[in-house]
Amino acid sequence: MKNLIALLSLLFLQIASSQNLPKSQLSTDQSTNFKIGDNDFMLNGKPYVIRCGEMHLARIPREYWEHRLKMAKAMGLNTVCAYLFWNVHEPEPDKFNWDGMADAAAFCKLAQKQGLYVILRPGPYACAEWDFGGFPWWLLKKKDIKLRTQDPYYLERCRMYLKEVGRVLAPYQIDKGGNIIMTQVENEYGSYGNDKEYLGKIRDFLKEAGFTVPLFTCDGPSQLKSDVRDDIFSVVNFGGNPESAFKSLREVRPTGPLMCGEYYPGWFDSWGTKHHTGSVDNVVKEIKYMLDNKASFSIYMAHGGTTFGMWTGANSPPYLPQTSSYDYDAPISEAGWDTEKFYALRNLFSGYLQQGETLPDVPARNKVIKIPEFATTEIAPLFSNLPDFIQDKVPQNMEQYNQGYGSILYRTTLEGGKVTTLNIKEVHDFALIFIDGKKIATLDRRKEEYSCKIPATRKGSVLDILIEATGRVNYGGDLHDRKGITEKVFLKDEGGKITDLYNWKVFPIALSNNETPNYLKFETGNTIMPAFHKGTFFLEETGDTFLDVSTWGKGLVWINGHCLGRFWNIGPTQSMYVCGPWLKKGNNEVIVLDYLGPSTNSLSGMELPILDALDPSLVMTKHKKENQKLQLNAMSPVFKGQAKASIEWQEVKFKNTKGRYFCLEALNGHQDNRPYATLAELYLLDQNGKEIPRTKWKVVYADSEEVDSGDGRSDNVFDLQSTTYWHTQYSETSDDFPHQIVIDLGSIKNIGGIKFLPRQDSPNGRIKDYQVYISNNPFPGI
């Protein structure tokens, strides 16, 4: 009889498995649980240290999910952390997508197969250097929407989305036989606002959706006070100095296990800036500190992967779009390779395994192939393949024309006249200006270029403004980032007369994140005008490769219908990752959309990526003009101070002073005979000691910045990231002290103090003596 029962039970399991039911529907053992204790995480009643790593299913070809999860397990992780991106799962209102690379349930099941738990981060806001922080673009069709607030429409859409997430993923929680052990509420909300009631509503939506595992919030050390609630567990995010970060966590969360929600082993890249890396030794040292103190962690990223399609985001201010490569200098590379950092961590983790735990062998790398150089032979000029136009009196943003991604063309005729200045308010994000079909200028939002001279024109001359959307802001106060022309276009003559331009033909050139445009009419030839270029190559065998796009201008690439992402000749990325399963034996088709035109219309597949090749002539300009020099001799500082030789946050207060322009002058450093200055983060405090919002800040002068051999831009001091910093120039030449940075605050403020964070990863450049200047008007020399 026992044998019969066992046989019937086995048969039932096989039938259920063949029907692809989640394990939670198969399990009769409900004893598995995960809880938060007074000092530890508790797995089935026993203390448990979470060794977690982040990886995003939407950034990994589905065919490689299992390989990447095996890599995570082999490195020594016991958990993976995964964002869900709302815009991937609800691309149109009420139309949900859980197929292909969006199949989160399948990802969870594969993780469970590898013995990995899952920490779920469903949003609704994610950040993650993903377009719009994961929000669906169509939210911006509502002109008065207020994101991440208690705006009724916004909250209702959040509730509907999270209910759908629960329908799909709640069955995979650990207490139902699955492997999801925790779920995050929103994300780093303290970096955006302080409405804790809003967080409570998002928490309630998750509970309503069926999530019963522990819920938590995360944020950086200085932002925790803005979003910690007593009734939601908290973790802290950081990229260095775990002792200090956990001290900040303990100040707001006296009990409970310690956990780092995001530990940064590297950093993401932005167009026109240096490729970022993270020290292997520092990563090992800091994770060892956490392990020695029984603190849990999630490595962000364990494997970054690739932001395929047009899903890349941007930081602001200043506007800075991110690259499609999301390599992140993670332990597992963009292509899924084991690295020096991978083996250093595997060796570390081997000494901290829990009872009965062993490390599996490291999976072999996927095959890599070369593709011999080939040329594109056909073109589909953009202006010859336009969609139907919309007639509009004034130009509106892309979202108002029901368009999410791609580019948009605004066309009108001119009355004619002398040389004048064209002004666009504003360009979001990269514009090409044409008069009668001839390109006369490009405007780049990164450089705040919103105007250009146009030559004398005849009556009836055609003005074309072609604008590419290069990624919505994903972090900070500029989230409401609509694309195209955001307000109006006008001419301003030499006498100051303004003429608004009306009566536009608008061509929304919508592009898909998943499919090649199917309406294009190709012809033989080549061009440097905006166009789609098509070519083919033949393969005897398939494998991973890296497409060399270094001779092309700016745009997108599709291979066999898969959008690989963006390219831009300014760098640092000059190649595009191509996974083997997206190639095929025989003929393969490549389509390149290039807005600027190639210098050579050839492509090839390489065995190694190009991740760090900036074009010096095209990178972001420094905040100092040639021969410009700040003149402070006739001014008196409002404060003189001395910074501690420490990596801790430092705060000083001084007599309240009104002003719009702020100057920090570094007189020397803690390291004698070194001329460098560095600074990670800077806040100004008002007369009550509260932080002054930084959303309108703009660096107008920095005497020295390193932009060639590293990312030492001065505006890193207000990018909300402790891992990036202002660094004065050290390549080729090095400027001596004093070093100054001048910030336009956007309007006159009451300033009663400053708060700053020294560079975290090295003592090099940490400022010692400094002076503060404040003025209502621009400082002399600016």
C-alpha positions in Angstrom: 0.0 0.0 0.0 2.9 2.4 0.9 4.5 1.7 -2.5 1.2 2.4 -4.2 0.8 5.8 -2.4 4.4 6.7 -3.2 3.9 5.8 -6.9 0.7 7.8 -7.1 2.4 10.8 -5.4 5.3 10.6 -7.9 2.8 10.4 -10.8 1.0 13.5 -9.5 4.3 15.5 -9.2 5.2 14.5 -12.8 1.8 15.6 -14.1 2.0 18.9 -12.2 5.5 19.5 -13.4 4.5 18.9 -17.0 1.8 21.5 -16.6 4.4 23.9 -15.4 2.8 24.7 -12.1 4.8 26.6 -9.5 6.4 24.6 -6.8 4.1 26.3 -4.3 1.2 24.3 -5.8 3.1 21.1 -5.4 4.5 21.4 -1.9 2.6 20.1 1.1 5.4 21.1 3.5 4.5 24.6 4.7 7.3 24.6 7.5 9.8 26.5 5.3 9.8 30.1 6.4 12.0 33.2 6.5 11.7 35.8 9.3 13.5 38.8 10.7 14.7 38.3 14.3 16.0 40.7 16.9 19.6 40.1 15.7 19.5 37.8 12.8 17.6 36.7 9.7 16.0 33.4 10.6 15.6 30.7 8.0 13.5 27.8 9.3 14.2 28.9 12.8 18.0 29.2 12.4 20.2 32.3 11.9 21.0 33.0 8.3 23.4 35.4 6.6 22.3 36.5 3.2 25.1 36.5 0.6 23.2 38.1 -2.3 24.0 39.5 -5.7 21.9 41.6 -8.0 21.1 40.6 -11.5 18.2 41.8 -13.7 16.4 39.3 -15.9 15.7 42.1 -18.5 19.4 42.7 -18.9 20.3 39.0 -19.6 19.2 37.1 -22.7 16.7 34.5 -21.4 18.7 31.7 -23.0 21.5 32.6 -20.5 19.5 33.0 -17.3 20.5 29.6 -16.0 24.2 30.1 -16.9 24.3 33.4 -15.0 22.5 31.9 -12.0 25.0 29.0 -12.0 27.8 31.6 -12.0 26.2 33.4 -9.0 26.0 30.1 -7.1 29.6 29.2 -8.0 30.8 32.5 -6.8 29.4 31.7 -3.4 26.1 33.5 -3.3 23.0 32.0 -1.7 20.5 34.6 -2.9 19.9 36.8 -6.0 18.2 40.1 -5.9 16.1 41.2 -8.9 14.4 44.4 -9.9 11.2 44.3 -11.9 10.7 47.2 -14.3 7.1 48.4 -14.5 7.6 49.7 -18.0 8.7 46.2 -19.2 5.7 44.5 -17.6 3.0 47.0 -18.5 4.2 48.6 -21.8 0.7 49.9 -22.4 -2.0 50.7 -19.8 -3.7 47.4 -18.7 -1.7 45.3 -21.1 0.7 43.2 -19.1 3.8 41.3 -20.4 5.4 38.3 -18.7 6.8 36.6 -21.8 10.4 36.1 -22.9 12.9 38.2 -21.0 10.0 39.5 -18.8 9.1 36.0 -17.5 9.9 36.7 -13.8 8.3 33.5 -12.6 10.5 31.4 -14.8 13.6 33.3 -13.5 12.6 32.6 -9.9 12.1 28.9 -10.7 15.5 28.7 -12.4 17.1 30.3 -9.3 15.4 27.8 -7.0 16.7 25.0 -9.2 20.2 26.3 -8.5 19.5 26.5 -4.8 19.3 30.3 -4.7 16.7 32.4 -2.8 15.3 35.5 -4.4 14.9 39.0 -3.0 12.3 40.7 -5.1 12.3 44.5 -5.9 9.1 45.2 -7.8 9.0 49.0 -7.5 6.9 50.7 -8.6 10.0 52.8 -8.9 13.3 51.1 -9.4 16.1 53.5 -10.6 18.7 51.0 -11.8 19.9 53.3 -14.7 16.8 52.1 -16.5 14.6 54.5 -18.6 12.4 56.6 -16.3 13.5 54.5 -13.3 11.2 51.7 -14.5 8.1 53.8 -14.7 6.1 53.3 -17.9 6.4 56.3 -20.2 2.6 56.7 -20.6 2.3 58.0 -17.1 3.7 61.3 -18.5 0.7 61.6 -20.8 -1.1 63.0 -17.8 0.3 66.5 -17.7 -0.2 67.2 -14.0 0.9 63.8 -12.7 3.1 63.9 -9.5 5.3 60.8 -9.4 6.2 59.1 -6.1 3.5 61.0 -4.2 0.0 60.4 -3.0 -1.3 61.7 -6.4 -4.6 59.7 -6.8 -4.0 58.7 -10.4 -0.4 57.7 -9.8 -1.3 55.6 -6.7 -4.2 53.8 -8.5 -1.8 52.8 -11.4 0.7 51.6 -8.8 -1.9 49.6 -7.1 -3.1 47.9 -10.3 0.5 47.1 -11.3 1.5 45.7 -7.9 -1.7 43.6 -7.9 -0.6 42.1 -11.2 2.9 41.4 -9.8 1.3 39.6 -6.9 -0.9 37.5 -9.1 2.2 36.3 -11.0 4.8 36.1 -8.2 3.2 35.8 -4.8 2.8 32.0 -5.3 6.6 31.8 -5.4 7.2 33.1 -1.9 9.1 30.8 0.5 6.1 30.3 2.8 4.2 28.9 -0.2 7.0 26.5 -1.3 8.9 29.0 -3.5 12.2 30.9 -3.0 11.2 34.6 -2.6 12.3 35.5 0.9 11.9 39.3 1.0 10.2 42.0 -1.1 11.2 45.6 -1.3 8.8 48.6 -0.8 9.5 51.3 -3.4 13.2 52.1 -3.7 15.6 54.6 -2.1 12.7 56.9 -1.5 14.7 59.1 1.0 16.7 60.3 -2.0 13.6 61.8 -3.5 11.1 62.7 -0.8 10.1 62.2 2.9 6.3 61.3 2.7 6.4 58.2 4.9 2.6 57.9 4.5 3.2 57.3 0.8 5.6 54.5 1.6 2.9 53.0 3.9 0.4 53.0 1.0 2.9 51.2 -1.3 3.5 48.7 1.5 -0.3 48.1 1.8 -0.6 47.6 -2.0 2.1 44.8 -1.7 0.2 43.1 1.1 -3.0 43.4 -0.8 -1.3 41.8 -3.7 -0.6 38.7 -1.6 3.0 39.3 -0.4 3.4 37.8 3.0 7.3 37.5 3.3 9.1 40.3 5.1 9.0 43.7 3.4 11.8 46.2 3.6 13.0 49.6 2.4 16.5 50.7 1.4 18.5 53.9 1.1 21.9 55.5 1.5 23.3 56.4 4.9 22.4 60.1 4.8 18.9 59.5 3.3 17.7 56.8 5.7 16.1 59.3 8.1 13.7 60.4 5.3 12.1 57.0 4.6 12.5 54.7 7.6 9.3 53.6 9.1 9.0 51.6 12.4 6.7 49.1 10.7 8.9 48.3 7.7 12.3 46.7 8.0 15.3 48.8 6.7 18.6 48.1 5.0 21.3 50.5 4.0 23.0 51.0 0.6 26.7 52.0 0.2 29.9 51.6 -1.8 32.4 51.9 1.0 33.0 52.2 4.7 30.5 49.6 5.9 31.3 50.4 9.6 30.1 54.0 9.2 27.1 53.0 7.0 25.9 50.4 9.6 26.3 53.0 12.3 23.9 55.3 10.4 21.5 52.3 10.1 21.6 51.6 13.8 20.7 55.3 14.5 17.4 54.8 12.8 17.0 51.0 13.3 18.4 50.1 16.8 17.6 46.3 16.5 17.4 43.7 13.8 20.0 42.1 11.5 22.4 44.4 9.7 22.2 44.3 5.9 23.6 46.3 3.0 20.9 46.4 0.3 23.3 47.6 -2.4 27.0 47.2 -2.1 28.8 48.6 -5.2 31.8 46.6 -6.5 32.1 49.0 -9.5 29.9 51.6 -11.1 27.8 52.3 -14.3 29.1 54.3 -17.3 27.6 57.4 -18.9 28.3 58.6 -22.5 31.3 60.9 -22.7 32.8 59.9 -19.3 35.5 57.5 -18.3 34.7 53.8 -17.9 34.3 53.0 -14.1 36.0 50.2 -12.2 36.2 49.1 -8.6 39.2 47.9 -6.6 39.3 44.1 -6.1 41.1 44.6 -2.8 38.6 47.1 -1.4 35.6 44.9 -2.4 37.1 41.9 -0.7 38.1 43.8 2.4 34.6 45.5 2.9 32.6 42.3 2.2 34.9 40.4 4.6 34.1 43.1 7.2 30.4 42.4 6.7 30.8 38.6 6.9 32.9 38.9 10.1 30.1 41.0 11.7 27.4 38.6 10.5 26.0 41.3 8.3 24.0 40.3 5.2 24.6 42.1 1.8 23.6 42.2 -1.8 26.3 43.0 -4.3 25.0 45.6 -6.8 25.8 44.3 -9.4 26.9 40.7 -9.2 26.3 40.6 -13.0 25.3 43.8 -14.8 24.6 42.5 -18.3 23.3 44.8 -21.0 20.6 47.4 -21.2 19.2 46.2 -24.6 16.8 48.3 -26.7 16.2 51.9 -25.7 15.8 51.1 -22.0 18.9 53.1 -20.9 18.3 55.9 -18.3 20.0 59.1 -17.5 21.2 61.1 -14.4 20.4 64.8 -13.9 21.5 67.4 -13.1 23.4 67.7 -15.4 21.6 65.5 -17.9 23.9 62.5 -18.5 22.6 59.5 -20.4 24.0 56.0 -19.7 25.6 53.5 -21.9 23.9 50.3 -23.1 26.8 48.2 -21.6 26.0 47.7 -17.9 29.2 45.8 -17.3 29.5 47.7 -14.0 33.0 46.1 -13.4 30.9 43.4 -11.7 32.4 40.1 -10.6 30.6 38.4 -13.5 31.2 40.5 -16.6 28.7 41.8 -19.2 29.2 38.6 -21.2 28.9 36.3 -18.2 32.6 35.7 -17.8 34.4 34.9 -14.5 36.8 37.7 -13.5 39.6 38.4 -11.0 36.9 39.9 -8.7 34.8 36.8 -9.1 37.6 34.5 -8.0 38.6 36.8 -5.1 35.1 36.7 -3.8 34.7 32.9 -4.4 37.8 32.4 -2.3 36.5 34.7 0.4 33.1 33.1 0.5 34.6 29.6 0.7 35.6 30.4 4.3 32.1 31.5 5.4 29.8 28.8 4.1 27.0 27.5 6.3 26.8 24.0 7.5 26.5 21.5 4.7 27.1 24.1 2.0 29.6 23.6 -0.8 30.6 25.6 -3.8 29.9 24.1 -7.2 32.4 24.2 -10.1 32.6 27.4 -12.1 30.6 27.0 -15.3 32.5 27.2 -18.6 32.3 30.5 -20.5 30.0 30.5 -23.5 31.8 30.2 -26.9 33.0 33.5 -28.4 33.4 34.0 -32.2 34.9 36.6 -34.5 32.9 37.9 -37.4 35.1 39.1 -40.3 34.6 42.7 -41.4 31.6 43.4 -43.6 30.0 46.5 -45.1 26.4 47.7 -45.0 25.2 48.0 -48.6 21.7 49.4 -48.4 20.2 52.5 -46.8 16.7 53.7 -45.9 17.1 57.5 -45.4 15.1 58.7 -42.4 13.5 61.6 -44.3 12.3 59.3 -47.0 10.7 56.9 -44.5 8.7 59.2 -42.3 5.3 58.2 -40.8 2.2 60.3 -41.3 2.4 63.7 -39.7 0.3 65.4 -37.2 -0.6 69.0 -37.7 -0.1 71.2 -34.6 0.0 74.9 -34.0 2.7 74.5 -31.4 5.1 71.6 -30.9 4.4 69.3 -28.0 6.5 66.7 -26.3 6.7 63.1 -27.6 4.4 61.7 -24.9 1.5 64.0 -26.0 1.7 62.4 -29.5 1.4 58.9 -27.8 5.0 58.0 -28.4 7.3 56.4 -26.0 10.6 55.8 -27.7 12.6 56.7 -30.8 12.9 60.1 -32.3 10.5 62.9 -33.4 10.7 65.4 -36.3 9.2 68.9 -36.1 8.8 70.7 -39.4 7.7 74.2 -40.2 8.3 76.9 -42.9 10.0 80.2 -42.2 9.1 83.7 -43.3 12.7 84.3 -44.3 15.1 87.0 -43.2 18.7 87.7 -42.1 20.9 85.6 -39.9 19.2 84.9 -36.6 19.2 82.6 -33.5 17.0 79.6 -33.2 15.9 78.9 -29.6 14.3 75.6 -28.5 12.8 75.3 -25.0 13.9 72.7 -24.4 15.8 70.0 -26.3 15.2 66.5 -24.8 17.7 65.1 -25.7 19.8 65.4 -28.9 18.7 67.6 -31.8 19.8 67.9 -35.4 18.8 71.1 -37.1 18.2 71.3 -40.9 17.3 74.2 -43.2 16.0 73.1 -46.6 17.5 69.6 -46.0 21.0 70.8 -45.1 22.2 70.1 -41.5 23.4 73.3 -39.9 23.8 72.3 -36.2 23.5 69.7 -33.5 22.3 70.5 -30.0 23.1 68.3 -27.0 21.2 68.5 -23.8 24.2 67.2 -21.9 25.9 70.5 -22.7 22.7 72.6 -22.2 22.7 73.5 -25.9 19.3 74.8 -26.7 20.0 77.4 -29.4 22.0 77.9 -32.6 22.6 80.4 -35.3 20.8 79.9 -38.5 21.8 81.5 -41.8 19.8 84.0 -43.8 16.7 82.2 -45.3 14.2 82.8 -48.0 10.4 82.9 -47.5 9.2 79.3 -47.4 12.5 77.8 -46.3 11.8 74.5 -44.4 13.1 74.2 -40.8 13.4 70.6 -39.6 14.2 69.8 -36.0 15.0 66.1 -35.5 15.2 65.1 -31.8 16.4 61.7 -30.5 15.3 60.7 -27.0 18.3 59.2 -25.3 16.8 57.9 -22.0 14.6 59.4 -19.4 16.0 60.5 -16.1 15.9 57.6 -13.7 17.1 59.2 -10.4 16.7 62.4 -8.4 14.3 65.3 -8.7 14.1 65.5 -12.6 12.0 62.3 -13.1 9.2 64.1 -15.0 11.4 63.9 -18.1 9.3 64.3 -21.2 11.0 64.0 -24.6 11.2 66.0 -27.8 10.4 69.8 -27.5 9.1 70.5 -24.1 7.6 74.0 -24.6 8.2 76.1 -27.7 10.5 77.3 -30.5 11.3 80.9 -31.3 13.7 83.1 -33.3 15.6 85.9 -31.7 17.3 88.5 -34.0 20.3 90.6 -33.2 18.1 93.4 -31.9 16.4 91.1 -29.4 13.1 90.8 -31.2 11.4 87.4 -30.5 9.3 85.6 -33.0 7.5 82.4 -31.9 7.2 79.7 -34.6 3.8 78.1 -35.2 2.1 75.7 -37.6 4.1 72.5 -37.3 4.0 69.2 -39.0 5.1 66.6 -36.4 6.4 63.2 -37.4 6.6 60.8 -34.4 9.3 58.3 -35.4 8.4 55.6 -32.9 10.8 52.7 -32.5 10.3 49.4 -30.7 12.5 47.9 -28.0 11.9 44.5 -29.4 11.5 44.6 -33.2 13.2 46.0 -36.3 11.1 48.7 -38.1 9.1 46.9 -40.8 8.1 49.9 -42.9 11.5 50.8 -44.3 12.2 51.1 -48.0 15.9 50.3 -48.6 18.0 51.3 -51.6 21.6 50.7 -52.6 24.0 53.3 -51.3 25.5 55.1 -48.3 25.0 58.4 -46.6 26.0 60.6 -43.7 22.5 61.9 -43.3 20.2 60.3 -40.7 19.4 56.8 -42.1 18.9 53.1 -41.5 21.8 51.1 -42.9 21.5 47.3 -43.7 24.0 44.6 -44.2 24.4 40.9 -43.9 27.0 38.4 -42.8 27.3 34.6 -43.0 28.2 32.3 -40.1 29.4 28.7 -40.2 28.9 28.6 -36.4 27.3 30.8 -33.7 28.6 32.1 -30.5 28.9 35.3 -28.4 30.7 38.3 -30.0 31.2 42.0 -29.6 30.1 44.2 -32.6 32.7 46.9 -33.3 30.8 50.2 -33.9 33.8 52.5 -33.5 33.4 53.9 -37.0 29.8 54.8 -36.6 28.2 58.0 -35.3 25.2 57.8 -33.0 22.1 55.5 -32.9 20.9 52.0 -32.5 21.6 48.5 -33.8 19.4 45.5 -34.5 20.6 42.0 -35.3 18.1 39.5 -36.6 15.3 41.7 -35.1 17.0 42.0 -31.6 17.8 45.6 -30.6 21.3 45.5 -29.1 21.1 49.0 -27.7 22.7 52.4 -28.3 26.1 53.4 -29.7 27.8 56.9 -29.7 31.2 57.7 -31.0 32.1 59.8 -28.0 32.6 56.6 -26.0 33.6 55.1 -23.6 31.8 52.1 -25.1 32.7 51.3 -28.7 31.3 47.8 -29.0 28.0 46.1 -28.5 27.5 42.7 -26.8 25.8 40.1 -29.1 24.7 36.8 -27.5 25.1 33.6 -29.5 21.5 32.5 -29.4 20.5 35.7 -31.2 22.7 34.7 -34.2 22.1 31.8 -36.6 24.0 29.7 -39.0 23.9 31.1 -42.5 22.9 34.7 -43.3 22.4 37.2 -40.5 20.9 40.7 -40.9 22.1 43.9 -39.3 20.3 47.2 -39.3 22.0 50.3 -38.0 20.1 53.6 -37.4 22.8 56.3 -37.5 21.7 59.9 -36.9 25.2 61.3 -37.6 26.5 59.0 -40.3 29.4 56.6 -40.2 33.0 57.5 -41.1 33.3 54.0 -42.5 30.1 51.9 -43.1 31.8 48.6 -41.9 31.2 46.3 -39.0 32.9 43.2 -37.5 32.5 40.9 -34.5 35.4 40.9 -31.9 36.3 38.5 -29.1 36.8 41.3 -26.6 34.7 44.4 -25.9 35.8 48.0 -26.1 34.5 49.6 -22.9 37.0 52.4 -22.3 37.7 54.4 -25.4 36.7 58.0 -25.1 37.0 60.4 -28.1 38.8 63.3 -26.4 37.4 65.8 -29.0 33.8 64.8 -28.2 33.7 64.2 -24.5 31.9 66.4 -21.9 33.5 69.8 -21.7 35.1 71.0 -18.5 33.6 73.7 -16.3 36.4 76.2 -17.1 37.0 78.1 -20.3 40.4 78.5 -21.8 42.4 81.1 -19.8 39.5 81.7 -17.4 40.5 82.3 -13.8 38.3 83.0 -10.7 39.2 86.2 -9.0 38.6 86.1 -5.2 41.2 88.5 -4.0 38.8 91.4 -3.4 36.4 89.2 -1.5 36.3 87.9 2.1 35.3 84.3 2.8 32.2 83.8 5.0 33.9 80.8 6.6 37.3 79.2 7.0 37.5 75.6 8.1 39.6 72.5 8.4 38.3 69.1 7.4 39.2 66.0 9.4 41.4 63.3 8.0 38.4 61.0 7.9 36.0 59.4 5.5 33.0 60.3 7.6 30.4 62.9 6.8 31.5 66.3 8.2 29.2 69.2 9.0 29.9 72.8 10.0 27.7 75.8 10.7 28.4 79.5 10.2 26.6 82.8 10.2 23.6 82.8 8.0 24.4 84.4 4.6 22.2 85.0 1.6 23.4 84.2 -1.8 22.9 82.4 -5.1 26.6 81.6 -5.9 28.6 79.3 -3.7 32.3 78.7 -3.9 34.3 76.1 -2.0 38.0 76.8 -2.2 40.4 74.0 -1.1 43.7 75.5 0.1 45.6 72.2 0.7 45.2 68.5 1.3 45.9 66.0 4.1 48.6 64.4 2.0 51.6 66.8 1.9 53.2 67.6 -1.5 50.2 66.3 -3.5 48.3 69.0 -5.5 45.0 67.1 -5.8 41.6 67.9 -4.4 38.7 65.4 -4.2 35.2 65.6 -2.8 32.4 63.0 -3.0 29.3 64.8 -1.9 28.4 68.4 -0.8 25.2 69.8 0.8 24.4 73.3 1.9 22.4 73.9 5.0 19.8 76.6 5.6 19.5 78.8 8.7 17.7 75.9 10.5 20.4 73.4 9.6 18.2 71.6 7.0 19.6 70.5 3.6 18.9 72.9 0.8 17.5 71.0 -2.3 20.1 70.5 -5.0 17.8 69.9 -8.0 18.5 73.3 -9.6 22.3 73.4 -8.9 24.7 73.9 -11.7 28.5 74.0 -11.7 29.6 77.2 -13.4 33.3 77.0 -12.7 35.9 74.4 -11.5 39.5 75.4 -11.8 40.5 71.7 -12.5 38.7 68.5 -13.3 39.9 65.0 -14.4 37.8 63.9 -17.4 40.4 62.0 -19.5 41.8 59.3 -17.3 38.9 59.1 -14.9 35.5 60.5 -14.0 36.5 63.5 -11.9 33.8 65.9 -13.0 33.0 68.6 -10.5 29.2 68.0 -10.7 29.8 64.6 -9.1 29.6 66.5 -5.7 25.8 66.6 -6.0 24.9 63.4 -7.9 23.7 61.6 -4.7 26.4 59.0 -5.2 29.1 58.5 -2.6 31.2 56.4 -5.0 31.8 59.2 -7.5 33.7 62.4 -6.7 35.2 65.6 -8.0 38.9 65.0 -8.7 41.2 67.7 -10.0 43.3 66.9 -13.0 46.1 64.4 -12.7 46.7 63.1 -16.3 49.2 65.0 -18.5 49.3 68.0 -16.1 48.3 68.6 -12.5 47.1 71.9 -11.2 48.3 73.1 -7.8 46.3 74.4 -4.9 44.1 76.4 -4.3 41.3 74.6 -6.1 37.8 76.0 -6.5 34.4 74.8 -7.4 31.6 77.4 -8.0 27.9 76.4 -8.0 24.9 78.4 -9.1 22.1 77.4 -6.7 19.4 78.6 -9.1 18.1 81.3 -6.8 19.1 83.2 -3.7 19.2 81.0 -0.6 19.8 81.4 3.1 23.0 79.5 3.8 24.0 78.7 7.4 26.4 75.8 6.9 27.8 73.0 4.8 27.9 69.2 5.0 30.3 67.2 2.9 31.6 63.6 2.3 35.3 63.1 1.6 36.4 60.7 -1.1 35.7 57.1 0.2 38.0 54.7 -1.6 41.4 56.4 -1.1 42.9 59.2 1.0 44.3 60.8 -2.1 43.0 64.3 -2.5 41.1 64.6 0.7 40.8 68.3 1.5 42.3 69.8 4.7 42.0 73.6 4.9 39.2 75.3 2.9 37.3 78.6 2.6 33.7 79.3 1.7 32.5 82.3 -0.4 28.9 83.2 -1.0 27.6 85.9 -3.4 24.3 87.2 -4.8 26.0 87.8 -8.2 28.5 85.7 -10.2 32.0 85.8 -8.8 34.6 87.9 -10.8 36.2 86.0 -13.6 33.1 83.8 -14.3 
